Amino acid sequence: MASTFRNTALTLVSMLAAPLALAQQTPDAAPPEAPSAEAAPAAAETPVARELTPAEIAAFNKAVTDFTAGQAAQQKGDNAGAVAKYDAAMPAIRTAVEADPSKGDNVNFLANALYADAAAYGALGQMDKVIALYGESLPHWRKVVEAKPADAAGRNILAGILIQMGNQELRDHDRGAADTYYEEALTLARQTVTDQPGDAVSRNVLLSALIGASQTSTEEGLRDEAITMGKAMMADGTIDAMNKPSIETMTGPAGTVG
């Protein structure tokens, strides 16, 4: 079981670089989700919102530049340079979201920035940073997915983050907390696979969620479902490099399903 979990815990790290193209926009321009901080004032129904100060606007605009530079560095494999740029950008983006949480574009931008930063830290092997960034990004990604429920890429990213958070809780021996994350991920992943049954990325996200949930849930059949799905994906070559060892472990002499 420990071996199965260790492989599962790394699954999302292997996915991080690839989904960047889905989560981010073109590397040579600021994403459309990174609007000018001089956008319209908050609506009347959000009285807690405030306008940014001139200094905060300047910092936000610099953050857009830093974020774009971080993307460029990351795509060249310079993850140390990427985290330096992302970390520099983050405070101003956080401030913009705190000033007006109702602005979906800014929430989207922060969610993407946190995700990209986690990807770069993951590539550097700094998993403590990854988990912290995922924990911060989770409520923002939930808002992104809620606002765009038909966006399969966003659902995959949110499900992947939930799986990684579940893995961390399982590593800390909190099976209840881990199961809560896995169950949320399963719901998202099942929906995406229903919508896109032939998409290998989506199927691997679902398989990762099943592998995790099979270790924590009392629901009958999850382990068998994971093994059946994993075997089929190994047979057709669509299983990813991190899910494959987990399935191989689960289908060994001690875990064979008849």
Stockholm file with secondary structure:
# STOCKHOLM 1.0

chainA/1-258         MASTFRNTALTLVSMLAAPLALAQQTPDAAPPEAPSAEAAPAAAETPVARELTPAEIAAFNKAVTDFTAGQAAQQKGDNAGAVAKYDAAMPAIRTAVEADPSKGDNVNFLANALYADAAAYGALGQMDKVIALYGESLPHWRKVVEAKPADAAGRNILAGILIQMGNQELRDHDRGAADTYYEEALTLARQTVTDQPGDAVSRNVLLSALIGASQTSTEEGLRDEAITMGKAMMADGTIDAMNKPSIETMTGPAGTVG
#=GR chainA/1-258 SS CHHHHHHHHTHHHHHHTTTHHHHSCCTTSCCTTSCCTTCCCCCTTCTTCCCCCHHHHHHHHHHHHHHHHHHHHHHTTCHHHHHHHHHHHHHHHHHHHHHCTTCHHHHHHHHHHHHHHHHHHHHTTCHHHHHHHHHHHHHHHHHHHHHCTTCHHHHHHHHHHHHHHHHHHHHTTCHHHHHHHHHHHHHHHHHHHHHCTTCHHHHHHHHHHHHHHTTTCCCTTHHHHHHHHHHHHHHHTCCCTTHHHHHHHHTSTTTCCC
#=GC SS_cons         CHHHHHHHHTHHHHHHTTTHHHHSCCTTSCCTTSCCTTCCCCCTTCTTCCCCCHHHHHHHHHHHHHHHHHHHHHHTTCHHHHHHHHHHHHHHHHHHHHHCTTCHHHHHHHHHHHHHHHHHHHHTTCHHHHHHHHHHHHHHHHHHHHHCTTCHHHHHHHHHHHHHHHHHHHHTTCHHHHHHHHHHHHHHHHHHHHHCTTCHHHHHHHHHHHHHHTTTCCCTTHHHHHHHHHHHHHHHTCCCTTHHHHHHHHTSTTTCCC
//
